Amino acid sequence: MQQISKIFNIIITFLKKNILFIIPLILIIIIILLYIFFIKEPTPKDNISLEDGLKPITIILDVNNKDLEANLTIINSLILSNAINSDEDSKEVILNNIKNLDIKDLKMPPMPESKIKVSNFYNKKSIENYLEKVYNLYEEYPVDIDYQKLLIQASEDNFTEIDTLIKNNDDLYYKLFELKVPKEVILIHKQYIKMVQIDNSLLLSIKKLKQDPYMVEFNQTMRGDISSLFNKIMKQELYKLSEKYEFSYDFN
């Protein structure tokens, strides 16, 4: 624990002067993950369980021909250590180290698509009922993430609120798979599930703040970017539905 704390302090001190140099690492990974998660729809697999869908984001490195789950804090500490101890320009050393990272796989939570209860019968009323039920679920299982507050609590080993949020988020996730989903809103439903998965990954990483603080920041950045895409997709789909079925919906 002392070693991790020492590494973390070195990172914080260095980043105060060189924060822009580390941004490329996070951005490169995020761009690839966004493509995989939102743009490239994987082929549905019947063997994906609901529990699998609650696995956190993981970054797999190829180290001596072995798969190793990346600890972003350790990776960045090594990169920064090389930069600090090098006679070369720090920016160049950092960028070269980032390029040389042998990232084998970027694992996002899988989508248990075959577990979604799709209804082939749909009309205006069924769609409105579906949207109302989703709204009620979010009211019943609130997951309001106060990022800074949770970080402070985690740093003090206080996980009471985090555990409550994780439970609410898990319950919301499973309840989404209990709903009958009109076929015409399946894309919307999958976006709801993806956002719940991302919140789960963030919350789980906050619980491990002291082991890998960089992964927390990575998950928070991912959550912000995915939320933006989520809102864009939702507005587009809801607008199309409102035009087709002539119902009003708050797009804000």
PyMOL commands that set and color helices and strands:
alter all, ss='L'
color gray80, all
select helices_A, chain A and resi 2-39+52-54+72-85+90-99+113-115+124-140+147-155+160-176+183-207+213-245
alter helices_A, ss='H'
color red, helices_A
select strands_A, chain A and resi 58-63+66-69+103-107+117-119+180-182
alter strands_A, ss='S'
color yellow, strands_A
deselect
rebuild
show_as cartoon
